[in-house]
Amino acid sequence: MQAVLTGPQSRVALVALEAADWSVAATNVLVLARIDHEEPYWAADAAKHLTAEGIAVEVTPRLQEAIDEEWTWPNYPMPWCTRSEIREVSDQAQKIHDAIRHGHLLIHAHARDGHTTVAVGTYLHRGGKSVYLHGEDHLRQIADTFDSPAEALVAFEKVHAAEMRPGPAPLTDTERAAIAARSVFDITTDKSERSRPEPETVPVYLADAGDHQALLDAFLNTHGEFERWRTWSDDTTHVVHESLVLRAEFIHEADPDDTQWKIAAYESPVGERTWHATATTTVPVEIMRVLLESLASTDAVEIATYDYISEASITEATRPLADAGWHHTIEGHTICWQAPADLRISMQLDAFAAHSPHDALPAWTIRGGGDSNSPPWALHFSPHAAASVLHNVAFEVANQLATARPSNTHTTLHVASASRARPAKRR
């Protein structure tokens, strides 16, 4: 099963599909390959959710036929289950499979138990339980849980000592087929698909703003050390580091060109604010992603510490600009770094604000866009912002490319050319 993404909302669709365990196969091409053969059902579910988000979805006739097809597993061991209950059981098995595949569930040992396989493993996330697994493919289930790997292994060995083998069991035929489906595809199979323009690459500072809500969700899903805090108002979401010294505020319905992100660092959970930053709604999402990732890239307390403006910190913050050939000028109390050929991107340091006893005025400002194809945007940083964060953002704007907005506005789902065997069907 494939999803081919085009149009201005491709990034939103990409984040949503990856969250639903679609795998990226190429630029704007994702593949869904499951061990329970329920790809059509989950493709339809994805299409429904994308449509609800206002994304146009085109379902190919071949996929629609597969969605409408009724089928069942032959000789299913739980014949009392309804079709929806069978799907629920197999989806839990799929989640176990995905946890193993992504390295979230470590399998310590396995054994044969009659005509099936059993295993023991531990979930690696914080507070993760050790589990006893029974069955294969779409029938694999968690049969028991334990508080520690040692307890789980002792219990497993008591029952399966004779057949016990270290590590995970060999891949089943179904698992190998899913791997093959994720690696073999042909996006030109559907001859009826409309032609798509070649994506255009532009400097990242001229890229579309993208979907900042999707960026927020993806960041929180990736970085467990940050938590989502909702306030009494649904207008904002607060992102708070577990140390409580790094915080971000996201304004969901910010007006165009208004501030959408507010970043703040504190000397302690109850201490004074050390520095802050703001970003407008039009900041390209890849630049904002780098800013957020910088907050998670090192020790939070180190990032939150005062970084006094000095010759060394200025050099560190702007080194990527110098390396990229940007030239700097001094006008009054403002130092400006400008991209070559007067491109629409610059970084400024206000020396007056930098040495002001009050941190309300921004000392650092990065501006971009402002032509007919990209709206103006701005990032502002207070005087004591971490030089490492400024360095990372400067490197992004000076060196990286992004994909420009294509003219096609549809997100298209269609079936992969490589088909896999399905269980018996019925009408």
Wavefront OBJ file of the C-alpha trace (Angstrom):
o trace
v 0.000 0.000 0.000
v 1.386 3.401 -0.981
v 0.637 7.023 -0.241
v 2.018 9.579 -2.671
v 1.939 13.083 -1.205
v 1.753 16.282 -3.221
v 0.624 19.807 -2.517
v 1.122 22.412 0.190
v -0.124 20.151 2.990
v 2.233 17.279 2.207
v 4.197 17.773 5.410
v 1.048 17.600 7.525
v 0.014 14.380 5.789
v 3.537 12.976 6.160
v 3.568 13.528 9.926
v 0.075 12.042 10.282
v 0.884 8.941 8.234
v 4.211 8.332 9.973
v 2.362 8.509 13.298
v 0.077 5.780 11.921
v 3.157 3.608 11.153
v 3.434 4.246 7.442
v 7.090 3.994 6.396
v 8.867 6.605 4.281
v 10.069 4.921 1.080
v 11.148 8.008 -0.878
v 10.539 11.737 -0.886
v 6.784 12.199 -0.340
v 6.164 8.464 -0.818
v 5.100 6.264 2.101
v 4.360 2.556 2.274
v 2.034 0.684 4.621
v 2.931 -2.985 5.065
v 1.324 -4.861 7.950
v 1.551 -8.411 9.261
v -2.228 -8.654 9.647
v -3.086 -7.941 5.962
v -5.368 -5.092 7.046
v -3.697 -2.447 4.865
v -6.912 -1.468 2.987
v -8.816 -0.909 6.231
v -6.090 1.284 7.729
v -5.554 3.119 4.442
v -9.258 3.993 4.481
v -8.915 5.075 8.110
v -5.954 7.307 7.191
v -7.882 8.810 4.275
v -10.797 9.589 6.593
v -8.584 11.351 9.123
v -6.715 13.331 6.467
v -10.007 14.439 4.934
v -11.216 15.542 8.364
v -8.104 17.723 8.609
v -9.067 19.432 5.365
v -6.553 17.585 3.180
v -7.804 16.478 -0.231
v -7.394 12.704 -0.625
v -7.670 10.758 -3.863
v -8.305 7.023 -3.420
v -7.556 4.933 -6.499
v -10.208 2.509 -7.796
v -7.984 -0.463 -7.000
v -7.651 0.635 -3.388
v -11.385 1.301 -3.104
v -12.076 -2.220 -4.362
v -9.748 -3.637 -1.710
v -11.436 -1.523 0.975
v -14.881 -2.808 -0.021
v -13.772 -6.442 -0.171
v -14.978 -8.723 2.648
v -12.577 -11.438 3.786
v -11.779 -13.517 6.837
v -8.987 -15.698 8.163
v -9.441 -19.423 7.426
v -9.437 -21.619 10.549
v -9.288 -18.641 12.886
v -8.597 -20.003 16.410
v -11.167 -17.693 18.038
v -14.289 -18.280 15.913
v -16.536 -16.472 18.381
v -14.908 -13.122 17.535
v -16.684 -10.700 15.233
v -14.818 -9.213 12.282
v -14.139 -6.006 14.208
v -12.913 -7.987 17.225
v -10.591 -10.000 14.979
v -9.225 -6.749 13.595
v -8.697 -5.447 17.130
v -6.759 -8.587 18.110
v -4.570 -8.386 15.019
v -3.968 -4.664 15.539
v -2.587 -5.405 19.004
v -0.320 -8.009 17.399
v 0.740 -5.388 14.856
v 1.657 -2.995 17.659
v 3.849 -5.680 19.246
v 5.503 -6.320 15.882
v 6.120 -2.588 15.345
v 7.550 -2.177 18.848
v 10.064 -4.946 18.120
v 10.861 -3.571 14.653
v 11.469 -0.044 15.943
v 13.612 -1.231 18.863
v 11.099 -0.284 21.549
v 10.600 -3.896 22.683
v 13.776 -5.889 23.309
v 13.347 -9.665 22.949
v 15.577 -11.548 25.389
v 14.743 -15.115 24.369
v 12.294 -17.250 22.404
v 11.180 -20.877 22.233
v 8.943 -23.183 20.243
v 5.745 -24.137 22.033
v 3.911 -26.778 20.043
v 2.960 -25.242 16.686
v 3.749 -21.659 17.623
v 6.443 -19.425 19.092
v 6.721 -17.844 22.527
v 9.115 -15.133 23.623
v 10.071 -12.918 26.537
v 11.074 -9.275 26.237
v 11.085 -5.846 27.850
v 9.666 -2.511 26.699
v 12.503 0.010 26.812
v 10.541 3.182 27.538
v 10.517 4.627 31.026
v 8.609 2.296 33.344
v 8.369 -0.340 30.611
v 7.210 -3.805 31.697
v 8.718 -7.146 30.777
v 6.281 -9.329 28.837
v 5.655 -12.942 27.903
v 4.548 -13.178 24.263
v 2.566 -16.057 22.790
v 1.884 -16.674 19.112
v 3.111 -15.420 15.745
v 2.159 -12.698 13.275
v -1.472 -11.552 13.653
v -2.058 -13.939 16.596
v 0.794 -12.775 18.823
v -0.432 -11.569 22.206
v 0.937 -10.472 25.564
v 0.125 -13.428 27.795
v 1.736 -12.143 30.996
v 3.656 -9.160 32.372
v 6.514 -8.858 34.878
v 8.106 -6.027 36.825
v 11.679 -6.813 35.747
v 13.581 -8.666 32.982
v 15.115 -11.009 35.574
v 11.707 -12.042 36.881
v 10.422 -12.569 33.339
v 13.421 -14.653 32.254
v 13.245 -16.886 35.336
v 9.553 -17.576 34.717
v 10.161 -18.184 31.007
v 13.025 -20.598 31.673
v 10.951 -22.626 34.127
v 8.490 -23.483 31.359
v 10.654 -23.479 28.226
v 14.170 -24.388 29.406
v 14.565 -27.215 26.876
v 13.573 -25.108 23.831
v 14.788 -21.714 25.031
v 17.037 -19.793 22.614
v 18.581 -16.314 23.054
v 17.251 -13.312 21.161
v 14.227 -12.995 18.871
v 12.840 -15.854 16.804
v 13.644 -16.074 13.073
v 11.379 -13.943 10.895
v 8.180 -15.569 9.718
v 7.193 -15.617 6.041
v 4.664 -12.868 6.762
v 7.280 -10.655 8.424
v 9.675 -11.133 5.508
v 6.893 -10.245 3.062
v 6.186 -7.026 4.987
v 9.865 -6.070 4.846
v 9.905 -6.708 1.098
v 6.761 -4.628 0.605
v 8.360 -1.684 2.404
v 11.414 -1.812 0.164
v 9.884 -2.579 -3.272
v 7.445 -0.151 -4.852
v 6.674 1.594 -8.128
v 4.914 4.953 -8.016
v 4.251 4.918 -11.769
v 2.012 1.843 -11.778
v -1.246 3.772 -11.748
v -1.417 5.128 -15.293
v -4.492 7.188 -14.500
v -2.656 9.239 -11.899
v -2.297 12.867 -12.887
v 1.200 14.109 -13.605
v 2.940 15.857 -10.756
v 5.398 18.723 -11.114
v 8.968 18.154 -10.023
v 9.468 19.581 -6.543
v 11.475 22.795 -6.526
v 14.200 23.268 -3.945
v 14.750 26.703 -2.465
v 16.797 28.068 0.427
v 15.072 27.075 3.644
v 14.400 30.706 4.557
v 12.198 31.041 1.427
v 10.206 27.868 2.112
v 6.542 27.752 3.069
v 5.714 28.232 6.726
v 4.433 24.652 6.849
v 2.350 23.170 9.635
v 3.581 24.285 13.040
v 0.868 22.324 14.853
v 2.199 19.130 13.268
v 5.725 20.168 14.270
v 4.570 20.608 17.866
v 2.963 17.156 17.913
v 5.967 15.483 16.279
v 8.405 17.133 18.707
v 6.437 15.966 21.736
v 6.139 12.438 20.327
v 9.896 12.283 19.744
v 11.141 13.897 22.953
v 9.704 12.272 26.039
v 11.613 14.673 28.291
v 9.194 17.403 27.214
v 5.556 17.330 28.319
v 2.438 18.987 26.940
v 0.685 21.232 29.434
v -2.705 22.697 28.565
v -3.858 25.809 30.385
v -7.350 26.953 31.259
v -7.528 28.320 27.715
v -7.540 26.097 24.630
v -5.785 28.868 22.713
v -2.312 27.823 23.841
v -0.258 24.727 24.595
v 2.782 24.813 26.868
v 5.732 22.501 26.256
v 7.747 22.025 29.441
v 11.052 20.193 29.931
v 11.184 17.752 32.826
v 13.768 20.012 34.516
v 11.227 22.884 34.356
v 13.955 25.297 33.158
v 13.014 25.199 29.457
v 9.495 26.056 28.358
v 7.726 26.882 25.117
v 4.316 28.361 24.506
v 2.499 27.592 21.246
v -0.404 29.840 20.236
v -2.770 27.756 18.129
v -4.747 30.455 16.344
v -2.146 33.193 16.056
v -2.926 35.897 13.530
v -0.852 36.022 10.326
v 2.576 37.590 10.962
v 1.920 37.508 14.715
v 3.938 35.582 17.302
v 3.113 31.862 17.389
v 5.994 30.500 19.493
v 7.436 31.843 22.734
v 10.533 30.115 24.125
v 11.790 30.812 27.642
v 14.712 29.571 29.742
v 14.997 29.885 33.530
v 17.908 29.633 35.964
v 15.889 27.150 38.066
v 12.307 25.814 38.207
v 11.342 28.819 40.357
v 14.154 31.167 39.320
v 14.413 34.220 37.099
v 14.091 34.017 33.353
v 17.535 33.930 31.733
v 16.585 34.362 28.077
v 13.656 34.094 25.707
v 12.833 33.924 22.005
v 9.794 34.412 19.791
v 8.857 33.196 16.304
v 6.168 34.473 13.975
v 3.571 32.242 12.308
v 5.397 32.530 8.979
v 8.770 31.154 10.120
v 9.515 28.139 7.864
v 8.780 25.007 9.836
v 12.237 23.496 9.207
v 13.894 26.486 10.869
v 11.544 26.222 13.819
v 12.271 22.494 14.001
v 16.003 23.229 14.365
v 15.294 25.720 17.145
v 13.208 23.186 19.071
v 15.698 20.370 18.484
v 18.463 22.635 19.810
v 16.604 22.827 23.107
v 16.633 19.029 23.296
v 20.157 18.474 21.984
v 22.114 18.977 25.192
v 21.773 19.480 28.934
v 18.745 21.660 29.648
v 20.435 23.526 32.499
v 23.369 24.354 30.230
v 21.036 25.708 27.542
v 19.144 27.762 30.125
v 22.256 29.361 31.642
v 23.003 33.026 30.951
v 25.191 33.338 27.840
v 26.623 36.826 28.129
v 27.255 38.572 24.825
v 30.974 38.750 24.169
v 33.276 38.585 21.202
v 33.554 34.823 21.708
v 29.785 34.237 21.907
v 29.128 36.442 18.858
v 31.762 34.536 16.895
v 30.246 31.202 17.954
v 26.706 32.267 17.059
v 27.589 33.658 13.628
v 30.353 31.284 12.499
v 28.034 29.444 10.033
v 27.274 32.777 8.354
v 30.951 33.625 7.922
v 31.652 30.131 6.614
v 28.854 30.583 4.049
v 30.306 33.868 2.774
v 27.898 36.277 4.468
v 29.269 39.794 4.945
v 28.625 41.980 7.968
v 28.198 45.713 8.299
v 27.772 48.105 11.214
v 25.110 50.792 11.136
v 24.813 52.800 14.319
v 24.353 50.311 17.160
v 23.307 47.454 14.829
v 25.593 44.773 13.421
v 24.032 43.103 10.378
v 25.073 39.861 8.692
v 23.688 39.710 5.151
v 23.572 36.760 2.757
v 25.554 37.102 -0.501
v 23.879 38.903 -3.416
v 21.574 40.666 -0.949
v 19.298 37.638 -0.675
v 16.237 38.061 1.523
v 17.762 36.765 4.735
v 19.773 38.543 7.421
v 20.826 38.276 11.044
v 21.152 41.355 13.236
v 22.597 42.110 16.648
v 21.381 45.249 18.405
v 24.302 46.336 20.584
v 22.104 48.711 22.593
v 19.620 45.961 23.483
v 22.470 43.501 24.068
v 23.830 45.585 26.945
v 20.545 46.901 28.271
v 19.741 45.946 31.886
v 16.277 44.959 30.675
v 15.823 41.896 28.483
v 12.476 42.861 26.967
v 14.094 44.190 23.788
v 15.363 41.567 21.322
v 19.124 41.633 20.871
v 19.273 39.098 18.049
v 16.881 39.125 15.090
v 16.816 36.790 12.092
v 14.600 37.939 9.221
v 13.721 36.216 5.968
v 11.214 36.033 3.140
v 9.276 39.032 1.987
v 9.072 38.433 -1.765
v 6.050 37.503 -3.884
v 6.421 33.788 -3.074
v 7.315 33.834 0.612
v 5.870 36.051 3.357
v 8.216 37.888 5.719
v 9.112 36.118 8.941
v 11.203 36.863 12.012
v 12.905 35.167 14.941
v 13.810 37.298 17.964
v 16.204 36.333 20.777
v 16.880 38.193 24.012
v 20.449 39.240 24.960
v 21.488 36.139 26.902
v 20.232 33.499 24.450
v 22.419 30.399 24.237
v 25.087 30.827 21.555
v 24.736 27.142 20.651
v 21.053 27.636 19.799
v 21.826 30.720 17.700
v 24.628 28.795 15.985
v 22.299 25.935 15.003
v 19.631 28.260 13.620
v 22.255 30.291 11.743
v 23.638 27.129 10.175
v 20.148 26.129 9.036
v 19.364 29.442 7.336
v 22.810 29.685 5.745
v 23.175 26.189 4.356
v 19.961 24.210 4.071
v 17.466 23.788 1.250
v 13.753 22.998 1.413
v 10.963 22.081 -0.972
v 8.926 24.923 -2.424
v 5.135 24.811 -2.610
v 4.081 22.656 -5.623
v 1.069 23.592 -7.687
v -0.836 20.322 -7.156
v -2.938 20.526 -3.998
v -3.988 16.884 -3.607
v -2.728 14.129 -1.380
v -3.057 10.836 -3.259
v -3.286 7.324 -1.837
v -2.862 4.368 -4.158
v -2.037 0.678 -3.984
v 1.567 -0.475 -4.328
v 2.392 -2.468 -7.436
v 3.834 -5.360 -5.455
v 0.883 -7.370 -4.143
v 0.954 -9.778 -1.217
v -1.092 -12.883 -0.617
v -4.349 -12.309 1.264
v -6.369 -14.805 3.302
v -9.549 -16.268 1.873
v -12.271 -13.778 1.020
v -16.000 -14.115 1.216
v -19.004 -12.260 -0.181
l 1 2 3 4 5 6 7 8 9 10 11 12 13 14 15 16 17 18 19 20 21 22 23 24 25 26 27 28 29 30 31 32 33 34 35 36 37 38 39 40 41 42 43 44 45 46 47 48 49 50 51 52 53 54 55 56 57 58 59 60 61 62 63 64 65 66 67 68 69 70 71 72 73 74 75 76 77 78 79 80 81 82 83 84 85 86 87 88 89 90 91 92 93 94 95 96 97 98 99 100 101 102 103 104 105 106 107 108 109 110 111 112 113 114 115 116 117 118 119 120 121 122 123 124 125 126 127 128 129 130 131 132 133 134 135 136 137 138 139 140 141 142 143 144 145 146 147 148 149 150 151 152 153 154 155 156 157 158 159 160 161 162 163 164 165 166 167 168 169 170 171 172 173 174 175 176 177 178 179 180 181 182 183 184 185 186 187 188 189 190 191 192 193 194 195 196 197 198 199 200 201 202 203 204 205 206 207 208 209 210 211 212 213 214 215 216 217 218 219 220 221 222 223 224 225 226 227 228 229 230 231 232 233 234 235 236 237 238 239 240 241 242 243 244 245 246 247 248 249 250 251 252 253 254 255 256 257 258 259 260 261 262 263 264 265 266 267 268 269 270 271 272 273 274 275 276 277 278 279 280 281 282 283 284 285 286 287 288 289 290 291 292 293 294 295 296 297 298 299 300 301 302 303 304 305 306 307 308 309 310 311 312 313 314 315 316 317 318 319 320 321 322 323 324 325 326 327 328 329 330 331 332 333 334 335 336 337 338 339 340 341 342 343 344 345 346 347 348 349 350 351 352 353 354 355 356 357 358 359 360 361 362 363 364 365 366 367 368 369 370 371 372 373 374 375 376 377 378 379 380 381 382 383 384 385 386 387 388 389 390 391 392 393 394 395 396 397 398 399 400 401 402 403 404 405 406 407 408 409 410 411 412 413 414 415 416 417 418 419 420 421 422 423 424 425 426 427
